[in-house]
Amino acid sequence: MWFEKKMMGGLCFIVKGGMCCSVSGRGGLLVRIDPENQEQLLREPYVQPMEMGARTMKGFVRVAPDAYRTQALLRKWVMVGVEAVEARAAKGKMRKPAKS
């Protein structure tokens, strides 16, 4: 199950309770990744660390439009995000929803 939510300056896609990716208001995609794969993913063309202010966020990368110019490439990056959400859930690192 998935849904969309406006946050972090863009439109986020939430899968199984975790943000997998976001269409950024600054252009490009913000994709959740497994932090253990960050160095490897940053070697790919058009991929940069996700920076928020002066801080580099582990577990996310910014992907430029040239990296997902075809449907197959876009699917690849979305699946990277989905797999990272699933890995976090398996490790018990998902945030619990706030009580109403």
N, C-alpha and C positions, 0 to 999 in steps of 0.2 A: 504494500500500500504506500502511496506517496501523495504529497500535496505541495502546493506552492505557498510561499509566504514572503511578503516584502520585508526585507531587513538587510542590514549591512550595506546600504546604498544600492541594492539591486533586488532581483527576484530570485529567492532561494528555493531549492527543491529539496524537500524533506522526505527521506525514505526510511521506513522502519524506525521512525523517531529521531533520526539524525540527519543533519544537513549533509548532502552529498556534493552539491555544487550550487553555484549561483551565477546568474548572468549579471555581470558587474555594470554599474552605472558609469564606471571609468573605462569600459570596453574590456572585452575578453571574458574569460571564465575564471571563476574562483573554484578550485576543485579540492575536496578533502582527499588527503592521501594518508597512507600508513607512514608515520614518521621514519620507520626503518628503511623505507624506499626513497626518502627525500633526495639524498645525494644522487642516486641513479636517475630519478626523474628530472632533476635540475640539469642534467647533461643533455636532455633532449632539446631540439631547437624550439624556440618560441616559448620556453617555460622559464619562469622567474620565481624567486621566493615571494611569498605573500608578505607584504610589509604593511603594518598599520602604525602610522606615526613613526617613531624611531625604533619600533620593535619588529623583528622578523618572527612570523608565526609558524611554529612547527606544526606539521599536520595539514598544511594548505599550500597550494601553489597557484600562481596566476598564469593562465595559459592564453597566449595571444591568438587572435582569430586565424592566423595562417596555420596554426596547429590543428584546427578543426574545420578546415574549409570544405570537407566532404562529409557526407552523412556517416560514412564508416569511421572517419577520424573523430567526429563528434561523439559517436557511440562509444569509441574507445575511452575517451576522457570521462564520459558519464559513468561508464562501468568502473573506472579507477575509483571514482567517488563512491559508488555503491559498494564496491568491495571493501573500501576503507571503513564505511559505516558498519558493514557486517563484521569486520575484524574487531572494531571497537566494542560492538555488542558482545562478541564472543569472549572478549577479555574483561567484560563487565565495566567498561569505561563510559557507558552512556549515562547522561544526566537523567535523573528522575524528574518527571513532570511536576511542576509546582502544584500544590494543593489549592483547590478553589475555595 
